[in-house]
């Protein structure tokens, strides 16, 4: 799972190295005014919540993320944080049981504690990232930046495998 997450994050980093700040910050009509940068920030912050929880051996709480607006405005800042996450995935510990703390009700302040594991949450971060990459792809297409899109960017591994099996 670590290798898959690293590869996914590297694909995001590669894209960011080819984006100008105005493209990164462009408010997409198709994404309700959200920018590519906002989606990247969101992906990064989920991984950051997980790695922090691993380091501190605390429950994972994606609702409590910091929302660092520099990450959505400056692609080079996002790349730096992605590099730190990749480093953690290569060298840090991600094992053991944890809990997911989450509040899914809009009108309530009480969080639920859901049994989980750090490995399961790592899988969730990967799936979450792929989902947002599919949205980022829409923002890139809207700006006429299709040349920057790798064919498998924002596509689930199971879909890639299915497509490959049907091509043969």
Secondary structure, 3 states (H helix, E strand, C coil): CHHHHHHHHHHHHHHHHCCCHHHHHCCCCCCCCCCHHHHHHHHHHHHHHHHHHHHHCCCECHHHCCCCHHHHHCHHHHHHHHHHHHHHHHHCCCCCEEEEEECCCCCCCCCEEEEEEHHHHHHHHHHHHHHHHHHHHHHHHHCCCHHHCCCCCCCCHHHHHHHHHHHC
